[in-house]
Amino acid sequence: MKKHILISGASFAGLTLAYWLNKFGGDQLKITIVEIGKELRKGGSPIDVRGQALNVVKDMGIYEKIKAKEFIHDTEIVNAKNETLVNFSINNFEQYRGDIEINRFDLVEILYQATSDNQVEFLFGNSIKTLTQHTQHVAVTFENGAQGDFDLVFGADGTHSIVRKLAFGDEKHFSKFFGVYFAFAEANNIPTDRAKDTGIVYREVGKQAVLYQFHHSVNALLMFLSPKLNWDYRNQAQHKQILKAAFGKDTNWKIPEILEALLHSDSLFFDEVCQIHMPTWTKERVALIGDAAYAPSFFTGMGTTLAILGAKNVADALVASKGDYHAAFASYNQTFRPFTESIQARLAQGLKVQLPENEQELQASIEFFKQRAKG
C-alpha cells in the first residue's frame, strides 16, 4: 500500500521535497501539496541560489533552466536627488561568484514544472485547518471541509507556518524579531531613469527604498526600523496604514511614488524581519522545512538555499533510513542544524549595512559598497 505524504506550501522547500520524494519513492509514495494561494505566488524580490544548492538543482536537471533566467544586473545606491553614489554588480563580489540570482517567480515556476507530474497532487486555494497525530497516521482536516489521513506531514509553509502552529504551538515561541518591517509590490508606473535590469537603492537613517527592474516589470520595496508592532500578518488594510505612518511624510527620492504604488496594490506583501529558532524541527510524524523551521531572513540572502538544502537533507535521510521516519528526522535535526545556525548568525552584520541607525553608519554602509565595487 502506498504511503501518503502531505506537504503544506508550494514554494522552494515544498516543491524541492516533493521532487526528491517522488524520485526516490516512485510507486511507493503518493504526494499531495496543499497551497493556500489559488495559484503559484507571483512577484517578490530577486532571490539567490547559492553554494551546495546549485549542486542540488543540477542533480534535478534544472540548472540550465535556472541559469537561463538569471537576473544579471547592476545596483546603484543613490541620494535624495537621485544622483548615483556607487554602482556595483553583486555578481562580481568574490563570495557570490558562481551563484545565481533569479526572479522569485521564475524559480518557483521551474521547480513546479519539474515536480508537477502524475505522482504529485496539487490542492491550490486550500489550507490545513486541523492536524491530529495518531500512532499510525496524521489526521488532517482542510479549510474546504475535506479530510484525509497521511503517513507524514511536512510544513513548508513559510515563516507564519500553519503546520508549525498546529503541531508545535504559537509562533511567538519561535520567532525572533529584529526591529525591521518591510513591504513590496509591483510598481511598473514609476520611472527609474536607469537602464533596464538595474536595481536602485536609496537609504536614509532607519529607512530604505528599492526599485528592482526586471525585463517586464518593476518591484518596489520599502523597509524601516521600528519597535515591535501589534499587527496581523493577514490584514493588508492594516499593513497599508503602517506604511502610511512610516513613510507618509517622507518626500525624499521616489518614496512618495513608491508608497502610493504599495498603498494601491492588491498584492502587497508586508512582513517583519525575523528568524525562526526551534529546538527541534520534527514532532512524531510532522516535520518542518525551509522558513517554517529556520527562516534566516532575506538580509542573509540564504533563505532559498536553506529551503532547497533542507528539503534534500530530509529526502536523503528518509532514503538512508529506508523509510524509518524516526531515524530520518533525528538525522535531519542533527546534521542540518549547524549549517542553519551559521547562516542565521549572519543577519546582524547584514542589518547594520542595509539599515543604518545613525548618520555615521549610513556613510559607512555607502563606503562599504564603494570598497566592494573596487574589488
C-alpha positions as a printed Julia matrix, in Angstrom:
375×3 Matrix{Float64}:
   0.0    0.0     0.0
   1.31   3.44   -0.94
   2.39   5.8     1.79
   0.61   9.15    1.52
   2.67  12.26    2.27
   1.23  15.75    2.67
   3.33  18.88    2.07
   1.95  22.28    3.04
   3.36  25.01    0.8
   4.18  25.12   -2.92
   7.37  27.14   -2.85
  11.09  26.34   -2.81
  11.16  23.9     0.12
   7.88  22.15   -0.61
   8.47  21.71   -4.33
  12.05  20.53   -3.85
  10.97  17.98   -1.25
   8.16  16.72   -3.48
  10.6   16.27   -6.36
  13.06  14.16   -4.36
  10.43  12.11   -2.55
   8.82  11.37   -5.88
  12.18  10.44   -7.4
  13.22   8.22   -4.5
   9.8    6.82   -3.61
   8.47   6.09   -7.06
   5.31   3.99   -6.98
   5.6    3.54   -3.21
   4.54   7.11   -2.41
   1.58   9.34   -3.09
   2.47  13.01   -2.59
  -0.03  15.82   -2.07
   0.91  19.5    -1.9
  -1.63  21.9    -0.42
  -1.14  25.59   -1.21
  -3.21  28.39    0.27
  -2.82  30.51   -2.87
  -5.12  29.95   -5.81
  -2.02  29.56   -7.96
   1.74  29.77   -7.59
   2.58  33.02   -5.83
   3.95  35.57   -8.25
   6.09  38.61   -7.55
   8.65  39.12   -4.86
  12.17  40.46   -4.83
  15.08  38.66   -6.5
  16.37  35.61   -4.64
  19.61  33.64   -4.78
  20.59  30.02   -5.35
  24.0   29.53   -3.76
  26.66  27.04   -2.75
  25.58  23.42   -2.43
  22.04  24.27   -3.56
  23.5   24.7    -7.06
  24.55  21.05   -6.96
  21.04  20.04   -5.9
  19.38  21.83   -8.83
  21.98  20.32  -11.17
  21.02  16.87   -9.9
  17.37  17.81  -10.53
  18.22  18.62  -14.13
  17.02  22.22  -13.87
  20.28  24.13  -13.51
  20.33  25.27  -17.14
  16.73  26.48  -16.93
  17.59  28.48  -13.82
  20.75  29.84  -15.42
  18.76  30.93  -18.47
  16.53  33.06  -16.22
  19.42  34.54  -14.23
  18.86  38.14  -13.14
  22.18  39.76  -14.01
  22.04  43.4   -13.05
  23.86  46.4   -11.7
  22.87  48.06   -8.45
  23.05  51.78   -7.87
  22.9   53.46   -4.48
  21.5   56.96   -4.94
  20.95  60.05   -2.82
  17.74  62.03   -2.31
  18.33  63.86   -5.61
  18.61  60.55   -7.49
  22.34  61.06   -8.04
  24.44  57.9    -8.14
  26.71  57.43   -5.14
  28.05  54.0    -6.05
  27.43  51.48   -8.83
  28.27  47.8    -8.47
  27.33  44.3    -9.55
  26.92  41.83   -6.72
  27.7   39.02   -9.17
  31.28  40.29   -9.24
  31.77  40.09   -5.48
  34.16  37.25   -4.74
  31.91  35.41   -2.28
  28.98  35.44   -4.74
  30.75  34.37   -7.92
  29.04  31.37   -9.47
  25.82  31.97   -7.53
  22.61  32.66   -9.42
  20.2   35.5    -8.69
  16.77  34.97  -10.19
  13.26  36.4   -10.04
  11.41  34.56   -7.29
   8.5   33.5    -9.51
  10.83  32.21  -12.24
  12.42  29.77   -9.8
   9.08  28.65   -8.34
   7.75  28.0   -11.84
  10.82  25.97  -12.81
  10.55  23.86   -9.65
   6.83  23.39  -10.23
   7.39  22.18  -13.78
   9.99  19.71  -12.5
   7.62  18.45   -9.82
   4.13  18.51  -11.33
   3.57  15.04  -12.76
   1.04  12.29  -12.12
   2.75  11.31   -8.87
   2.18  14.7    -7.24
  -1.29  16.06   -6.47
  -1.72  19.83   -6.02
  -4.53  21.36   -3.96
  -4.5   25.1    -4.69
  -6.69  27.55   -2.8
  -6.79  25.36    0.27
  -5.02  25.02    3.61
  -4.78  22.79    6.66
  -7.36  23.58    9.35
  -6.71  20.84   11.92
  -3.95  18.3    12.38
  -4.16  15.37   14.81
  -1.34  12.87   15.25
  -2.1    9.18   15.81
   0.2    6.19   16.18
  -0.12   5.11   12.55
  -1.09   8.31   10.75
  -1.82  12.04   10.9
  -5.47  13.03   10.5
  -5.91  16.3     8.62
  -8.94  18.47    8.03
  -8.68  21.07    5.27
 -10.26  24.51    5.15
 -12.63  23.38    2.39
 -14.0   20.65    4.65
 -12.16  17.7     3.1
 -10.4   15.21    5.36
  -7.52  12.81    4.91
  -5.08  10.53    6.7
  -1.38  10.87    5.92
   1.71   8.9     6.89
   3.84  12.05    7.17
   3.09  15.78    7.08
   5.69  18.4     6.14
   5.28  22.09    6.87
   6.95  24.06    4.1
   4.54  26.96    4.51
   6.82  29.83    5.41
   7.61  31.99    8.39
   3.98  32.09    9.54
   3.54  28.33    9.12
   0.12  26.89    9.95
   1.67  23.41   10.33
   4.1   24.74   12.93
   1.27  26.44   14.81
  -0.9   23.31   14.85
   1.85  20.82   15.71
   4.33  22.84   17.79
   2.49  25.84   19.19
   2.16  29.58   18.75
   4.62  31.43   16.53
   5.65  33.76   19.37
   7.55  30.89   20.99
   9.88  30.51   17.99
  10.04  33.89   16.24
  12.87  36.32   16.99
  12.14  39.88   15.84
  14.97  42.12   14.6
  13.33  45.54   14.66
  12.55  45.9    10.94
   9.4   45.82    8.8
   9.3   45.65    5.02
   6.81  45.63    2.16
   6.94  45.14   -1.59
   4.69  45.07   -4.62
   4.84  45.73   -8.36
   5.26  49.38   -9.29
   5.52  49.4   -13.06
   4.48  53.02  -13.5
   7.4   54.52  -11.6
  10.09  55.88  -13.96
  13.59  54.98  -12.84
  15.72  56.95  -15.3
  18.08  53.96  -15.35
  18.87  51.18  -17.79
  16.8   48.01  -17.6
  17.91  45.33  -15.16
  19.24  47.88  -12.7
  18.39  47.9    -9.03
  18.19  51.35   -7.48
  18.66  51.71   -3.73
  18.0   54.8    -1.62
  18.84  54.89    2.1
  18.12  57.21    4.97
  18.83  56.61    8.63
  16.49  53.77    9.56
  14.83  53.54    6.15
  15.45  52.03    2.74
  13.61  52.16   -0.58
  14.44  49.98   -3.58
  13.28  49.63   -7.17
  14.15  46.32   -8.86
  13.81  46.5   -12.63
  13.13  43.2   -14.38
  12.59  42.58  -18.08
   8.88  43.34  -17.98
   8.17  44.73  -14.52
   9.41  46.84  -11.63
   9.19  45.74   -8.0
   9.23  48.35   -5.26
  10.4   47.71   -1.72
  10.17  49.8     1.44
  11.69  48.87    4.8
  12.1   50.66    8.08
  13.37  50.25   11.63
  10.65  50.03   14.26
   9.84  48.67   17.69
   7.62  45.6    17.74
   4.15  46.46   16.41
   0.82  44.9    17.25
  -0.09  43.69   13.78
  -1.79  40.84   11.95
   0.14  39.34    9.02
  -3.16  38.62    7.22
  -4.58  42.16    7.49
  -3.49  44.04    4.35
  -5.51  47.15    5.2
  -3.6   47.39    8.48
  -0.3   46.93    6.64
  -1.07  49.91    4.44
  -1.84  52.06    7.46
   1.51  51.09    8.98
   3.3   52.1     5.78
   1.47  55.43    5.67
   2.54  56.14    9.24
   6.17  55.25    8.49
   6.6   56.94    5.1
   3.66  59.33    4.64
   5.67  62.46    5.5
   8.85  61.41    3.65
   9.31  63.36    0.41
  12.86  62.28   -0.46
  13.79  60.44   -3.66
  10.89  58.37   -5.07
   9.45  57.37   -1.71
   6.11  59.17   -2.28
   5.62  57.36   -5.6
   6.63  54.01   -4.14
   4.34  54.47   -1.16
   1.45  55.36   -3.45
   2.05  52.22   -5.54
   2.13  49.98   -2.46
  -0.98  51.56   -0.96
  -2.94  50.85   -4.15
  -1.59  47.34   -4.72
  -3.87  44.32   -4.46
  -0.88  42.05   -3.94
   1.09  43.91   -1.28
   3.43  41.7     0.75
   4.19  43.03    4.22
   6.14  41.33    6.98
   8.61  41.78    9.8
  12.27  40.81    9.67
  12.54  37.84   11.98
  14.12  34.44   12.31
  12.61  31.15   13.41
  14.56  29.3    16.1
  13.33  25.89   17.26
  14.88  23.21   19.49
  13.56  20.55   17.09
  12.01  20.69   13.64
  10.14  17.43   13.98
   7.39  16.06   16.19
   6.29  12.47   15.75
   5.08  12.26   12.11
   5.32  16.0    11.37
   8.42  17.87   10.17
   9.16  21.46    9.19
  11.46  22.6     6.4
  12.51  25.94    4.94
  11.35  29.18    6.54
   8.78  27.3     8.64
  11.68  25.7    10.5
  14.64  28.09   10.32
  13.82  31.29    8.46
  17.12  33.22    8.32
  15.52  36.46    6.92
  16.17  37.8     3.44
  19.01  40.0     4.74
  21.21  36.89    4.8
  20.47  36.12    1.15
  20.3   32.44    2.07
  16.62  31.64    2.63
  16.15  29.94   -0.74
  19.37  27.99   -0.43
  18.43  26.76    3.06
  14.99  25.72    1.79
  16.44  23.67   -1.07
  19.17  22.07    1.02
  16.86  21.31    3.94
  14.37  19.56    1.67
  17.14  17.49    0.1
  18.53  16.62    3.54
  15.16  15.23    4.68
  14.67  13.25    1.49
  18.18  11.8     1.69
  17.65  10.89    5.35
  14.43   9.04    4.54
  16.21   7.07    1.82
  19.18   6.27    4.07
  16.86   5.08    6.84
  14.78   3.01    4.37
  11.65   4.9     5.3
  12.19   4.86    9.07
  10.99   8.39    9.74
  12.18   8.31   13.38
  15.77   7.79   12.27
  15.42  10.15    9.31
  14.04  13.01   11.39
  16.72  12.51   14.05
  19.39  12.7    11.34
  17.83  15.83    9.84
  17.76  17.61   13.21
  21.35  16.71   13.94
  23.14  17.09   10.61
  21.45  20.2     9.2
  21.34  22.34   12.34
  24.99  23.57   12.41
  24.65  24.96    8.89
  21.36  26.74    9.58
  22.73  28.32   12.74
  25.82  29.56   10.9
  23.59  31.22    8.28
  21.27  32.8    10.84
  24.29  34.32   12.59
  24.99  36.46    9.52
  21.9   38.62    9.98
  23.29  41.21   12.42
  26.0   42.41   10.05
  23.62  42.5     7.1
  21.17  44.66    9.01
  23.82  47.16   10.01
  24.81  47.66    6.36
  21.28  47.73    4.95
  19.52  49.79    7.62
  21.99  52.06    9.45
  20.73  53.54   12.71
  22.64  56.83   12.54
  24.39  59.1    10.05
  27.82  57.6    10.76
  26.58  54.08   10.0
  24.83  55.39    6.86
  28.06  56.8     5.44
  29.91  53.64    6.46
  27.39  51.49    4.56
  27.92  53.53    1.4
  31.68  53.28    1.82
  31.32  49.52    2.33
  29.8   49.11   -1.14
  32.28  51.52   -2.7
  35.13  49.35   -1.48
  33.37  46.19   -2.71
  32.83  47.79   -6.12
  36.56  48.37   -6.44
  37.14  44.63   -5.96
